[in-house]
Amino acid sequence: MKQSNQPLTQPAFYVLLALHQRDRHGYEIMKQVEHDSGGHITMGPGTLYGIIKRQLAEGLIAESGDRPDQDRDDERRRYYRLTPAGRQRLGAELQRFNQALHRARELGISLNGAALWLA
């Protein structure tokens, strides 16, 4: 399990964020990412499963054997969960975002809607 020190891409970050809330299967992850990003990030299956493959290899996520409702669930679905390493990586990314936001505020840059402007 080789973990990268590079910042996560936005879609990869949002996958970890979706799995922080609870175990999910692929389609659920895609829908949660779209919701959490305010519709800015939409992924197809190829993008999602590429991210899942990399995050599995890095030990950030793992397949979950738990099934939420076995009577209503499709047995072909694979569920994924966040690992302790994934929680740590998500926290590190959030800390990086927080530091960047703090520095931007120090420089007098404010967020106004979706546009940045100088204060």
Secondary structure, 3 states (H helix, E strand, C coil): CCCCCCCCCHHHHHHHHHHHHCCEEHHHHHHHHHHHCCCCCCCCHHHHHHHHHHHHHCCCEEEECCCCCCCCCCCCCCEEEECHHHHHHHHHHHHHHHHHHHHHHHCCEEEECCEEEEC
